[in-house]
Amino acid sequence: MTTALHKYLIMNTLSFPILSVAIFLPLAGAILLLFMRGERSIKVTALITAIINFPLSLFLFSRFDVGADRFQFGEFIPWVPSYNINYILGIDGITIFLILLTTLLAPLCILCSWTAIERRVKEFMFCLLIMETAMIGVFCALDFILFYVFWEAMLIPMYLLIAIWGGPRKDYASIKFFIYTLFGSVFLLVAIIAVYLVTNTFSIPDAMFRDYDFTFQIWVFLAFAIAFAIKVPMFPFHTWLPAAHTEAPTAGSVFLASVLLKMGTYGFLRFCLPVTPKASVFFAPYMIALSVIGIIYGGFVCLSQTDMKKLIAYSSVAHMGFATLGIFSLTLFGWEGALLQMLNHGVTTGALFLCVGVVYERTHSREIYDNAGLGKIMPVYVGFFGLFSISSFAFPGTNNFVGELYVLIGIFSQNKLAGFFSIVGALLAAAYMLRLLKQIVWGREDKRAISDMNAREVIYLLPLALFVIWMGLFPRPFVQVIEKTLMNLHSQMNIFFR
Amino acid sequence: MIMILPELSMLLFSIVFLFLSLGRKKDGIVLLAKSLSIIIFGISLAGVFASGELFSGAYRLDLFSQVFKAIIAYGFCLVIFILDRQNEVEEAYFPEYIMFLGFSTLGLMMLVSSVELISIVIALEVSSYSLYVIVPLRKGQTNIQLEASVKYLFFGAISTGIMLFGMSYMYGIVKSTFLNDILKVLPGFMGQPIGVFALILTLTGFFFKLSLFPMHFWAPDIYEGASNTTTTFIATVPKIGAAALLIRITMLANASGVQFINLLIVLAAISMTFGNLVGLVQKDVKRLLAYSGIAHAGYLLMGVLALSKDGYASAIYYITVYLFMNLACFYVLVVLSKDGRNIVLDDLVGLSKRAPLLAFTLAVGAFSLAGIPPTGGFTGKLFLFMSAFREGHLTIVIIAAVNTAISIFYYLNLVRMSYSKEAESAEPIQLTFNEKALCYIFIFLVLYMGVMPFGLLDIFRMAV
């Protein structure tokens, strides 16, 4: 272990490697599934595997030292010593919530597919669990190659989820998704190798805050940014997203919206800012412009949607625009807001997709018109749906309000014009979400034989609803956890802002 | 004598089958071939650390050659195991078929140990002539395999001619046919046209084997025309021998040969771009894999043109992974094609329903060819990229990166066909124990080389 690494990494002192366990437990469960027969036992095993991981990450959270300014729970195993590739894991304030979000959503995704997925259940659950492994891995990896392996490994199960269990245009959507993201990723790989050739190590902390040559930073930033912007997705790179979202099965959409998109913004926070700070400052105005365009564009496109899933998909473009806006405001408030926005969007949009899944299972249509007027027939459902809808357009008292507020404070202190336009975007969000909500609740009057949500469905929406309210009313504990890490980042980067 | 046991055992193997081909009894031939090939692999593995020289230094045994021999023997062993079904070659020719495979492998084993121009040519021809014979051996004679074999023979002869021409230049410069002597003198000529000319012409012969641009055009036709098992062999094992010699011969250049490196960069770039772009429109899976092979020859060249120890080691690593992942894909074709005909993309439809294990093997192979982690194809490509980048060849790395993204389309097509499309008649394919075992072996090998590259990589670094 290099001495430099010690400066960044607090080694794990628990009696077991908790991060590795969290990463590879779902994988172990997935492999176990391969040897099992019987749909029910497969579902139960998958669910149990995913459920165990949640308390485990809660335990991780309980041991998380909020005041520490280094990566925690570190693990280090040499992997390919001749190229200085190592298995390094560690988490900080940026990643802890993303891991919690992933482990929370995984069991919910399995629950929501309980009856919706009727064929090839084993393969479906296998893919979901592999996804969970890769997603947690991405957030824990502190080695570029390890990160890249998890980052790419996620493509395969996601591709299969869309390609096998997707909607009518699954072929087109899955291939577009795969090629788009892979195209960005190969540039990420080139950037990673470039950084390696300068630093001679693949360790991520080692690569941060070095005084690289400015031109070098520009190129590396661009290569990083292509990969992350496609993943987020930022405005001109977003075209894969609506197709993939619409065609994916509910669990796929939830993972895609709630976690996969976060990997893009996570990449900006983790790599672009600390590794290429000068280039980040240089490119910030352009990134802000793209974010604002994304917010406004997403808003307008949403207004004209008739497909519930497509509407929520496009709203992701707008919401993630807020996250990138916060990041490239290059202010502490902006970053906190961006991180909260990532978390909130994960919960709210995930929940909205789950809601769409609930009605889709009943009416087999995602058209707003076909699902209109559910207010009397499904009161519980409409309650949930209403909560998540108002949370989605950042109604005060719900979770998204907090995130957007922080972002707006951050961006207004830097760029009034961008702040103004993003407020317009927020208004658009209210318009299209309320329109959707109105249609769904009061749309048309007829008596259809649709049952309200059952216990299983309530179970998987309830935790998300509680989170929405908790975060909305009392965000302090969340902010506290991420504050120290971001302050640290801010102070390290302050040199480059001047 | 004990030093060249792998070669001797290979020779013995071929002779055994020579006699078997004379006899009438055709029972148990496959079983015999399988057990013998395992023994040969064991012998080659045991001989990895042998070293020494034979025939006044024309034939050298060192870690480099022995490692390659072991890989070649393993490739041969796997091909023999794939050759389970007798429905590809006429029963009567079966022993000869195996005999020629054996002779070809023997030639490749000799090739990696040869360090003198004449013996290189002889070894190369021993391996090639056997292949010229077996290309037309296919059940149900049609014009297509005759055309393929004639093409193969002609282009092979032409490339040998060009290679000999280049070697004559080398001899003219150095007045010796020993690579050692050439190594002392030739680098001094790398700045001059004659040095570059000699080296490039000589390499052309190996480019032919590797199906690298501009010597690639035979590949798709021969892949399509030859029987599935023959193609499996041609697409994998000879490439290892060619890669070994390519590395040996490029070692004759040095970094001062800028023109030489530039030429290799251009060849690599064209080869991968051409292979991938044409691969996009292929319907016949064997043709598709042929174009993929052309692209991969380009990737492989990235390691070679770095002209560094790391580069050579990564090239060896990559060709080894290529052997496994390509075999995995071809294996699925061989099993699928009950009557020995070619498989087109539409035949793969619904494969995941009919035979999940086969579909998975194909998916692992295809994703590895595309370079998606955590497969060996990714790790190999990573090493190639790193070695080329380290020597400052940024352009070719970016071209290769873009190419990776292009190629994913047709590799993904293989997976897409077998997983997302529904078959109309989904009668399951029953796999025998042997077939299942081979599938698991391929999956394991490809994933193992992706996740745990260190041991092998270190051996390869020691070898160069």
Chai-1 contact restraints between the chains, C-beta under 6 A:
chainA,res_idxA,chainB,res_idxB,connection_type,confidence,min_distance_angstrom,max_distance_angstrom,comment,restraint_id
A,V80,B,P453,contact,1.0,0.0,6.0,A-B,restraint_1
A,V80,B,F454,contact,1.0,0.0,6.0,A-B,restraint_2
A,V149,B,P373,contact,1.0,0.0,6.0,A-B,restraint_3
A,V149,B,P374,contact,1.0,0.0,6.0,A-B,restraint_4
A,E152,B,I372,contact,1.0,0.0,6.0,A-B,restraint_5
A,E152,B,P373,contact,1.0,0.0,6.0,A-B,restraint_6
A,A153,B,P373,contact,1.0,0.0,6.0,A-B,restraint_7
A,A153,B,P374,contact,1.0,0.0,6.0,A-B,restraint_8
A,A163,B,S420,contact,1.0,0.0,6.0,A-B,restraint_9
A,I164,B,Y419,contact,1.0,0.0,6.0,A-B,restraint_10
A,I164,B,S420,contact,1.0,0.0,6.0,A-B,restraint_11
A,F178,B,L412,contact,1.0,0.0,6.0,A-B,restraint_12
A,I179,B,I408,contact,1.0,0.0,6.0,A-B,restraint_13
A,L182,B,A405,contact,1.0,0.0,6.0,A-B,restraint_14
A,L182,B,I408,contact,1.0,0.0,6.0,A-B,restraint_15
A,F183,B,A405,contact,1.0,0.0,6.0,A-B,restraint_16
A,V186,B,A401,contact,1.0,0.0,6.0,A-B,restraint_17
A,V186,B,T404,contact,1.0,0.0,6.0,A-B,restraint_18
A,V186,B,A405,contact,1.0,0.0,6.0,A-B,restraint_19
A,V190,B,A401,contact,1.0,0.0,6.0,A-B,restraint_20
A,I193,B,F385,contact,1.0,0.0,6.0,A-B,restraint_21
A,I193,B,M386,contact,1.0,0.0,6.0,A-B,restraint_22
A,I193,B,F389,contact,1.0,0.0,6.0,A-B,restraint_23
A,L197,B,F389,contact,1.0,0.0,6.0,A-B,restraint_24
A,L197,B,R390,contact,1.0,0.0,6.0,A-B,restraint_25
